[in-house]
Amino acid sequence: MTQRMDKREDEDLRKIITEQPSRYQDLEKMSVRELVGAINREDGLVHKAVRKALPQIERLINEILPRMEQGGRVFYIGSGTSGRLGVLDASELPPTFGVPGNMVIGLISGGDVALRKAVEKAEDDPGQAWEDMKRFDINRHDTIIGIAASGTTPYVVGGLQQARREGLLTGCITCNPGSPVTEAAEIAVEAVVGPEFLTGSTRMKAGTAQKMILNMITTSLMIKLGKVKGNRMINMQLTNNKLVRRGTRMIMEELNLDADQARDLLLKHGSVRLAIETWNRENS
């Protein structure tokens, strides 16, 4: 049986920017050209919202970095689209930067099954995120980043509150200012993108803003942790032929070798970094 929403809950929902009505009416009557044009105009607002949050993003990165240098990890906690974006960002770091899979960990309410389908009421338990994190032997060098477009998700709010009580660095990424998630986190990143084109569909502008911010955080961290040389992913895993070709080209350009020499060197040492370092050491 569906639980009815009381008047206070309805009023609270109306205050959330990401839940406010779309600026566009009668979407079903719009042509495809009108639809894609309107969505594109709304998407154009996202980078402006993220730009306003750059000082908080910078502060969060600067606080995380020394903790990671001491072996700390980053945990993302989220539900629905927000949780999936955290898992996506975390899962792309090992192949891109050659780092261990437990350096950045994405946790989604409902577990991995929630990556593909909604898990009923999984996000409503404020104590579950901390229970999920405890499986990883949380320590004082770790950082918890809660991702919640509305800023009200109990799974995220509760996880941040407990992490903060335990003395961990806490941050959040939200699109609703002054939300419970903002109050729970030590460093709040708020990208206020406004109402969605499709009312309440935070997989759209809010999701885009969250992905942009996650890109900034982890790419900046990986660069400052020495996983990049110049502008190259020198630690990337050679998991397919495209990446072998990319790595070969990097070595060719860096060491002025022909393609066969560069490829042999890459495959022998397993990474661009090791290939270049070994070549330079042996030929110095």
N, C-alpha and C positions, 0 to 999 in steps of 0.2 A: 504494500500500500504506500502511495506517494505521500511524503510528509509535507504538510502545508507550510508555507512561508508566513511568519508573523509580520505585523506591520513594521516593527523595528528592523527586521532583516531586510525587508523590501526597501526601506529608507536608506539603510547602509549600502545596499547594492546600487542605488541611484547615485550615491556620492562617488562611486568609483569611476574614474575617468574612462578606463578601458571598457566599462559596461554601459557608458552613455550612448544614446541613439546615434546612428550613422548620420553624417551630414547629407546623405543621399537618400532619396525616397523612390519607391516603386522600382526597385532594381530589376524585377522580372520584366519590366516594360522597356528597359534599355537595350540598345543594340550591342553586339559584341564589341564594336569599336568604341562605343560609349563606356562600356564596362571596363575594358582594358585601359582606356584613357583616364578614367576616374581613379582606378586602382593605382596607376602610375603616378598621378598627381599626389595621391595620399602617400605613396612610398617616398616621394620627394621630401616629405616632412621628416622622415626618419633620421637622416644624417644630421639634420639641424638639431634635433632633440639629443642625439648622441654627443654632438659637439659641445653642448652645454654641460654635459656630464664629464667632460675630459678631466677636470681637476680632481674629481673623486676617483675616476679610473686610475689616474696617475698615482694618487695617494695609496690606493689599494695595492697596486703593483709594487710600489716601493716598500710597503709593509710586508708583503708576501716574500719578496726576494731574499732578504737575509734569513728568513725562516727556512726557505727551500735550500739555501746554501748550507744549512746545518742539518739537512736530511728531512725537512718537513715536507708534507704533501698538501695538495689542494683537494678538497672534497666539494663537489657540486651536489646540492640537494634540490629537487624540484618535482613537480607533478605535471602530468599531461605534456603539452608542447614544451613547457619550460624544462621539465625533467629530461625529455628526449634531446633537447638542444645541449644540455650539460653532458649527457652520455655521448652524444655525437662528438663534441669538442674533445672530450677526454680520450675517446677511442682513436682519434686521428693523430694524436701526439706521438705514440710509439713509432708508427711507420714514417711519419714526417721528420721526426727529430732523433730517432733512435734511442729514446728514453724508455725506462721500464714502464710497464703497464700500470704500476701502482703509484706513479709519481703524481698523476692527476686522476681522480676517481669520480665518476659520475654515478649518482644514486637517484633512482626514480621511485616514487611511491608506488607500491604494488609489485616491485621487482621487475626483472627483465621481461616478463610477459606483458607488462604495461607499455613496452616499447612499440608493440604492434596493436594492442587493443586496450580500451579503457578497463580499469579494474575498479569495480564499484566501491565507493567510499574510502578508497585507499588513502586519499589525500586528507581525510578528515581526522586522522589520529595524530595529535600533536606530540606524542611520545615515540612514534615509530622511527622517525629519522635518526634520533640518537641511538636507538637500538640497532639500526642498520649500520651506523658508523662504528659502533663498539666492536663489531666483528673485525675491524681493521686495526685494533690496538691503537686508538687515538692517542697522540702525545702533544705536548705543549708547543711543538714546532709546527703543527698542522694548522691549516686554515680552512674554514667552512664558508662557502659562498652559497647563499640561498637565492634561487632563481624563481621569481613569481611575478607574472605580469600584473595581476591585480594587487599583489602585496598582502593578500589575506589568507593564503593557503595554510591551514593548521599544521600540516606536515613540515612545511618550511619554517614557519614562525616558531613552532615548538623546538625544532632542531637547532635553530639559531640561539634561542634563549638558553637552552641547556649547554650548548657549546660555549657560550659567553660566560655562563656560571662556572664552567670548568677552566676558564682562563685562556681559551683559544681565540685567535684572531677571527673575527666574523665580518663578512661583507654580504651585500645583497645586490641583486640586479632586478629592478622593478620598473614598471611604467605608470605607477600610481603614487604620487607624492604624499608624504606623511602617513603612510600605511603602517599596519602592524609589523610588517617585515622590516621597514625602514627603522622603526623604533627598536626592533630586536637586534639589529646589526650595528656593529661598531662603525663600519664605513658603508654608507648607503650610496649606491649608484642608481640615480633615478633618471630614466630617459622617458620624458613625458611626450608620447607621440600623439596623444589625443584619441578620440573615438575611432573605432575601426570602421573600414568601409562597409563591412558586414557586421552589424551590431554585435559586440561581444566576442568576435572571432579573433582572439589574440594570437592565433597562428599566423596572422598577417603582419601588420606594422609592429606590434609588440614583439613578435617572434623574430622579425628581421632585426630590430634594435638589439635584442638580447644576443643574437648570433654575432652581430658586429662587435659588441662589447667583449664577448668571450674570445673572439679572434684577437682583439687588442691585448687582452690580459695574457693569454697563453703564448702568443707569438712574441710579445715583449719579454716575457719571462724566459722563454727558450733562448732568445738572442742574448740576454744579459747573463744567462747561465753557460754561454759558450757553445751552444749547439748550432750556431750559424757562423760562417766566415764570409765576410763581404756581404753579399746578398744571397748566398747559396746554402742549401740544406745539406750540409756536408756529412751529416750523421744519418740520413734517411736510410730506411731498410730497403734492400734490393728485392722487392717482392714480385716484380713483374718486369717484362722486357722494356717497357717504357722507362722505368726508373733506372734500369741498367744503362739505357741509351743516354738518359739525362746525366747520370753520374760520369759516364765516359766523356761526355762533352765538357763537364766541369773540369775533369782532370786534363783534358786536351788543352783547354784554355789556360789553366793555372800553370801547367808544367811545359807547355809547348811541345807536346808529344803527338804522334799520329794516332789515329783511331784504334788501331790494333794494339799498340803499346798501352794506351790508356785503358782499354777494356781489359786486357790481361792483368794489368796492375790492380784495377778495381776488383775483379773477380778473385784475385789472389788474396787481397786483404779485407774484402767484404764491406768496405765503406770508403767514401771519398776522403774523409779525414785521415784514416789510417794509410791509405794509398799515398796521399800527398806527403804526410809526415815521414813515412818510410822512405819514399823517393828522395826527399830533401836531406834526410839524415845520411842515406847511403851515397849521395852524390855531392855532399858538401865539401 
